[in-house]
């Protein structure tokens, strides 16, 4: 199965390949499909939803917020090349078509 999208950490770590249409990102081992173990990340920080070829991000009332391209958001659409920040963790979003072409 190929990934729908991936999150490429700006710190040089390995990309997070996402195969599911709905994922919760956070620090918790429970209730998070994608775990980001960093103290600035809330237990359940944000959720990503793939719907009709569009990727949405929604903050889950996290302590430090979720940002897209530097702007604090509650919910918005993500596009390839967008910078997604939660806590102190920064990622570049690559949608499937972009990710497969690399």
N, C-alpha and C positions, 0 to 999 in steps of 0.2 A: 504494500500500500504506500502510495506517495503522500508526502505531507501536503496539507492545505496551505500552510504558511509556516514560516519559521521566524524566530526572534534571534538576531545576531547580537551578542553582547559587545558593547564597545570596549570592554576590558580585554578582548582577545580570547575569551573562553570559547568553548565549543558552542555552536548554535543549538537552540532548542527547537527541534523539529516537532510540529504539532500536527497530529493525525486526526484529531477529533473536531467536530463542528462546535463543541462547547467545552471550554476549559476554565477552571478557576485557578488563578495563580496566587501563590502565597507561601508563607513560611511553614504552615502546618503540614504535618504528615497525613492528616485526616481531612478529607473534604477538598483537597487541592490535587488536580490532575498534573499541574506543573509546579514543582516545588522550587522555591528560590530561598535558600537558607542564608538570609542576611538580616541582622538586627533591625534595619530600617524598613523592612518589608513586614506588613501586617500578616497575621495568621491567614486571613482570607482577604487578599488585597484588591484584586480586580478580576473581572471575568471577560473572556474573549468569546464572541459568538460569530460563527460563519453562517450567513443566511443569504441565499440568492446571490452568490458570488460577491458578497460584501462582508468585510470583517468589521465588527463593532467591538468597542471596548467600553466597559462600564466599571467605574470605581465602586467598591463595596464598603463605602464609609471608612476607608483606611485612615490611619493616623497621619501619614505624611502625604497622602493624596496620590493621584495618578496624573501624569502630564503627557501631552502629545505635542511634540515640537515646542516644548517649553511652556505650553499653556495648561494650566490646571483645568481638568475636565471632570464632569460627572459621567457623561456618556457621549461618544462620538464615533465616527467612521474612521478606520485606519486604512491607509493606502501604502503601497510599496514605497520604501524610502523614508517613511515617517519615523521619528524618534519617539519611542515609548519609554517613559521613565516612571518607575515606581520605587519609592524609597530612594536609596542611593544607586539603584541599578538602572543602567541605561542600555537600551536595545534599539537596533534598527529593524523595522518590520520588512520582511520579504514575503510577498504573496506567492502562490504556487508558480505562476507563469514566470515570475522574476527569479525565484529560487531555482527552478529547473534550468534556466538559461545560463547559470554560472558554472 
